[in-house]
């Protein structure tokens, strides 16, 4: 009888960065507000397989629009943004100022 190996997740293999919430629950959110650190509420760090933050992300709503904020923690030329839409894909390549 052979023992099966555990299946590795995309986080385990490094294919995806792992999300780490800055405030993991409502108590932590309340504490952030009390301490004056409300600007960090909703931030999520995405870490690589070395547990280094690759990018910090949050979504805000202003003027009826949703804005995704990406704060790269690596060189800008290592970050590509893809916006997946129903009909097409929009990409911002490293070094580009506008979608391709």
N, C-alpha and C positions, 0 to 999 in steps of 0.2 A: 504494500500500500504506500503510495507516494503522498507526501504532504504538499498541499497546494500553497503556492506563494501568494501573499496578499497582493491584490491589484493596486497599482500605484495610481494616484490621482494626478491630474494635470499640475496641481501644486507641488506634488512630490517630484515630478519629472522636470519641473522648471518651465513647462510649456505655458503656464499661466502664473501671473503674480498673485499672491495671496492677499485678500483684503483684511485690514486690521482697523476696526473702528476706533476713533479717538475716545469716544464715550460709549462704552458697551451697553449701557442701560439708562433708564430715565433718571436714576439717582445721580449718575455721573454727569448727565446733562444739567440737572438742577445745580450741582456743585460748580460746574463750569460757568453757569450764569451768575451764581453768587460771587464767584471769585473774579468776575470781570473778564473771563476768557470766552465769552459767548461767540466770538468770531471763529472759533475752532469747532463749533457744534456742527455736526454733519460731515466733518472731514473724515475721509477714509484714506489710509496709507495703503499702497499696494507694494508688497515686499517681494524681492527675488528669493532664490533658493539659499542665498547667504544671509537672509533676513535684513538686507539693506533696503531702505525705502527707494523705490523707483520713481513713483509719482504720488502726489497727494491730490485727491479729487473731492469736490463737493458740488452740489446742484443748488442754485438759488432761483427764486422767482421774483422777477421785477417787471413792472409794467405789463403783466399778463403773459410774459415770456419766461421760459425756463432757460437758464444759462448753466452750462457745464463748465466748471473751472478746473483746469489741469495745472498743477504746479510741479514741473519736472524737477527731480532731485539729481538727475544726470545731465550730461551735455544735451542741449537741444537737438543735436544731430543724431541722437539715439532714440528720439521719440517720433512716432508717426501716429496721426490721429485718423481713425476711420469712423465715419458716421453712416450707420446702416439704416437705410430707408426702405420702405416697401418696394419702391420701383428702381432704386439705384443705390450706389455706394459712392460716398464723397470721401476723398482722402486728402489730408494735408501731409505732404512729404517733409522729411527733415530739411530745414533750410528754406522752405517755401513760406511765403506770407499769406498765400491764399489757397483755397482748396484746388485740387487737381481734377 
